Amino acid sequence: MKNISKIIWLFILGISGSLITSCSDFLNPDPESLYTTQAFYTTQADFQLAISAVYAKQQDVYDDKNYGDNRGMLHFLIARSDNSNSVNTNLYDGGASIFTDNSGNAPLANVWESMYVIITRCNSILIRIDDVAFDDDATKNHIKGEAYAMRGWAYDNLGKFFGGVPLIVDAEYTISETYEIGRSTQEQTFAQAVSDYKAAIALLPEGWSAEDAGRITEYAIDAALGRLYLFMNEPANAKPYLEAVVNSGIYSLATNYEDCFTDAYDNDVTKDRVWEVQYIGGLTGEGQGFSEANMPQGYSGDEGYALRGSSAAMQVSTDMVAAFESGDYRQTIATSDQIEGTGAAGYTWCTKFSRHSYQPQAADDWANNLPIIRYSDVLLMYAEAINATDGPTSEAIGYVNDVRDRAKLPELTETQTASEESFLEAIKQERRVEFMFEGLRWFDLVRWGDFIPVMRNFLDQADEGNGRYTNNVQAFRAIFAIPQAEMDRYDDTSVMWQNPEY
């Protein structure tokens, strides 16, 4: 799977133009594209190509190279956190890092557009797949499961980013019909994601053969659903799905923290890999540039890091560096203040994604997969769910200590685990350092209700008390603005209204 997803999508486009439903208007397949889509989905091979196209779009949105500055979804979420230095630094994030983003933010428009491309492609599969004969039912069920999973992932992200969005499920529409579909609530959007995830779990396999490594599994979606339930503040519902991953016996923590990120262990379930976005080097057009973007422009050091760096490189914030406990092995792997290059001196840089066995031949030729969910994330989420429902049990404490043990840190103290509140604070600390630059921090802060005090304090310190950005951090910014292009297309605020205060 790692090797074919984008290649197949390019092949489809090359031979047939508009075989897959039109993506240029996101929600708006016109009658001609509907016709060509119907003509395309007639064989098992067609559906195998189509699901590969869904994976290809996930590659693009996670590390979008179309902007030229690696401003994909992962880059954007890191900028919107206290992980990266956001003051006096251009992160190419449209102001998200200093909370001045608005409806004209280009990276946000990319998230919206890309998620609806994924939804449209998944709908095209789900509408037609039961009418086509397959060689075996298992293959058909697996493709259906992947389509449900990816559609669920798209609605999951749309709900977190924008609140309620139009729900387009198992249907295709003309342009005029699309503009009649109004926004749903955030709760309804999450409910659709939950429904899709559950449908996927019932259809997906526990694992894949080596040649299909990287495709979504049942347990990857168990973990995703557990994460979504935690975001929805429903820990009791999260527990059984996270427990299923832990009890599967399939996954384990990598012995060495660095093995979680190098391309040498892509898709290795014994190295924390539960769900990853797939990339491949070799100048195929399927590589990623995120690893490069974490190095400063002009860098030309050894092969352990980048080729030349990027002007969009994100410095690791001094606050993030200070968050590591003394002796934390992860800090030596994840960060370095010894990087040389244009503007590099005096700053700390993220190196965890720059360890590789394949030598990239271009800035966007990195073969390292990018994590969506790692096994350490499952363990920490499961510990959090147990704590919220049963308090700090020995089982939950043990999972956190497993993660700390790999980091060469001592076990949690009795003070840190004396109450539900103190243990949660310990989990919050562990999540921050374990998942630095993995795009989890912002949504963690939102779901805990911490983003206002944390980000105000962070921006105040980063700006040396000047207070230029502190008051930008307001409650309404827990979600982002609906892209202005969508507001303009609908041109009807009773159907598509802007989020309050944007």
HELIX and SHEET records of a PDB file:
HELIX    1   1 SER A    5  SER A   16  1                                  12    
HELIX    2   2 PRO A   31  PHE A   40  1                                  10    
HELIX    3   3 GLN A   44  TYR A   62  1                                  19    
HELIX    4   4 MET A   73  ALA A   79  1                                   7    
HELIX    5   5 ALA A   96  ILE A   98  5                                   3    
HELIX    6   6 ALA A  106  ARG A  128  1                                  23    
HELIX    7   7 ILE A  129  ASP A  131  5                                   3    
HELIX    8   8 ASP A  137  PHE A  162  1                                  26    
HELIX    9   9 ILE A  175  THR A  178  1                                   4    
HELIX   10  10 GLN A  186  ILE A  201  1                                  16    
HELIX   11  11 ALA A  210  ASP A  212  5                                   3    
HELIX   12  12 GLU A  218  PHE A  231  1                                  14    
HELIX   13  13 PRO A  235  ASN A  247  1                                  13    
HELIX   14  14 TYR A  257  CYS A  260  5                                   4    
HELIX   15  15 ASP A  263  TYR A  265  5                                   3    
HELIX   16  16 VAL A  269  LYS A  271  5                                   3    
HELIX   17  17 PHE A  290  ALA A  293  1                                   4    
HELIX   18  18 THR A  318  ALA A  323  1                                   6    
HELIX   19  19 TYR A  329  ALA A  334  1                                   6    
HELIX   20  20 TYR A  375  ASP A  390  1                                  16    
HELIX   21  21 SER A  394  ARG A  406  1                                  13    
HELIX   22  22 GLU A  420  GLU A  434  1                                  15    
HELIX   23  23 ARG A  441  TRP A  448  1                                   8    
HELIX   24  24 PHE A  451  ALA A  462  1                                  12    
HELIX   25  25 THR A  470  ASN A  472  5                                   3    
HELIX   26  26 ALA A  475  ALA A  478  5                                   4    
HELIX   27  27 GLN A  484  TYR A  490  1                                   7    
SHEET    1   A 2 ARG A 273  VAL A 277  0                                        
SHEET    2   A 2 LEU A 370  ARG A 374 -1                                        
SHEET    1   B 3 GLN A 315  VAL A 316  0                                        
SHEET    2   B 3 THR A 348  CYS A 350 -1                                        
SHEET    3   B 3 THR A 335  SER A 336 -1                                        
END                                                                             
